[in-house]
Amino acid sequence: MMKMLNSRKLIIALTACTVITFTGCKLPSVAQRAENKEVPAAYAGAAADTLNSAKLKWREYFTDPNLVALIEEALKNNQELNITLQEIEISRNEVRARKGEYLPFAGIRAGAGVDKVARYTNIGAMEATTDIRPGVEMPEPLQDYSLGLYANWEVDIWKKLRNAKKAALSRYLSSVEGRNFMVTNIIAEIANSYYELLALDNQLAIVQQNIGIQANAYEIVKLQKEAARVNELAVKRFEAQVLNTKSLEFTIQQQITETENRINFLTGRFPQHVERSAVLITDIVPQTVQAGIPAQLLENRPDIRQAEMDLAAAKLDVKVARARFYPSLGISGGVGFRAFDPSFLFRSPESLLYSLAGDIAAPLINRNSIKAAYSTAGAKQMQAVYNYERTLLNAYIEVTNQLAMISNMQKAYNLKSQQVDALNQSIDISNNLFRSARADYMEVLMTQRDALESKFDLIEAKLKQMNASVNIYRALGGGWN
């Protein structure tokens, strides 16, 4: 008997070894390579300083109370952000599902039934000649009652299930970083739109002021025509300029409406007036920015962290796909009571039953689907590597561009300010010369037009400065923490 048991163990071991040999060898190869995390030591043209504005909370970076209120409302009501929060919940549930797969499944089962077997069958004949107790025949029809516990478990030998759970966890963390990245972008978009709104308000005020100046000049030209100092052409040219500036007023008002509604959409509300500060945008001083060092992007930028989590999940998916080539071991069992009469159901050991079984299975023939899944997992892992490297490169370039924008826009703004001062003086000079007949009306018109354009350009330069201040904060990874 002992020899027979040892022979069975030897057969099982040899069978397992054979299965592993056939299934484990000669796995298809997949392309793999490690991601490149190397970045320059410092940004181009900047000192290697670890002080980083991304560490500031967004309420510290943006101090305008109206802007702060808009950002708070957007972070609460923005529909796209709320959609992302549900995606996070979906990812969290996926982690729970994967975690449960490598734990034993257990349940309780109860049943009741009745069975009438034909007398002239082997089972019927045996039941007819079987006594439950001496003198007590087997009941007919035969009832059946059962109550018990059952369990089954796939032993995670190759860590297939645990790696699948870890991959789901990485994707959950990736969805959290995706939410953080969206928060950063929403804050930046609200801030940029808010400063654009202030710029449009300032441009509208300049246009309305210029309408008054031009209307006054138009009246002077009409008086000079009556005095025969100018002809009708001069009058019409001044009139056309006034009309053109008035039409520009309505163009700016339309832009204000669209910008307000862009902010309203981001804050998740229907069109309404957007409260903002009644300040000159040219008086706003941008935040002083500390860019830190490029290596800090790996920690601060949510999109880089998201790409990193996606890459970690892709690597685990390759391991999961590889484990499908290997044998799987399953264990199942149960224990309970079963009887034909409820009064006998809990009698032990007569009504007691139990079972315990194990099985090993592995693919031998037609493994094309497993090979395809393995190759697909490898290709997705390569995609994740390239996506990570692209995201990191894009982040570095964004910061470099915005640092250059801050520097260049400051210089441009200083020159534009000097241009506006010069043209403002030239308006008074041209008007005085025109009154004394020492300059013609074209010089006055050209001076007024150039002065208006230069004021618009000054506001545009300031707006670009403010946008650069917002965008560098976003590019550095600020706003989500």
Disulfide bonds with the S-S distance in Angstrom:
none
